């Protein structure tokens, strides 16, 4: 079982990004490679916020590189994006 972030539909106002649990390799996805550095607490998934993130992730509070990756993923037509800071607990 793997966690990915769902980035579909393309319109951010229609449905916010959220975590979903997938059954592995059957899904095509993009992945963001980045330096964690000093990420703000709201930029990572924890045991405390995991359930909430299955419903939605506040796009506007994410770091710019995460937002850019979500938008780029949507533009390519891919439905899923892996960002380790969001998909790993």
N, C-alpha and C positions, 0 to 999 in steps of 0.2 A: 504494500500500500504506500503510495507516495502522495505528497501534498504539492499542489501547484496553485498558482493564482489564476483565476479565470478573468480574462480581459475582454470578454465579449458581452454585450454588443459594442460596436464602435462608438456610439454616443454615450459619453460619460454620464449624461443626465438621465439616460434611460435605465441604466443599471450600474451601480458602482463596482469597482473591482472587489473581489472577495477571494478567500481561500476556498478551495474545494479539495476533496480527497479523491484521487483517481486510482485506477487499478493498474497503474504502471505504464508500460511502453507502447500501448496501442495509440496513445494520443501524441500528436505533434505539438511541440511547444518551443518557444524561444527561451533563452536563459540570459540573465544579466550577470556579467562578471564585473565585480567592483571591489574596491578597497573599503572594508568596513570602517576603518578609522574610528572617529568618535560619533557614532550614530545616536541621534536622540532616542530616548526610550520608546516613543511611539512609532519608531521606524523598525522595530523588531517584534516578532510574535513571541509571546510568553504563555505559560500555563494560564495566567490570569486573563489574557485577552483572546485566547485561541477561539473559544466559542463565538465571541462577538465577530471575529474576523471571518467566520464561516458565512456570516450574513452580509457584512460589508466592511470595507476599509476606506477610511476617509481620504480620498485622493488628494485633497488640498493640503493635508498635513504631511504627506510623504516627501522625502528629499527630491530635489529636481531630477536627479538621474533616474530615480524610480519612476517618476511621472513620465519622463521622456521615454523610458523603456515600455511603459504601458501603452502610451500613444503610438509608438513605433510598432508594437506588436499588433495593435488593433488595425493600423493602416496596412499591414502585410496580410491581414485576413486570418492570422493565427488566433486561436481561441484561448490559448494558455501561455503563461509566462512563469518561469521559475526565477525567483529572487531569493537567494539563500537567507537573507536577513528576515524575510517574511515567511518563508516556507519551512524553516527549521526552528525547532523549539530547543 
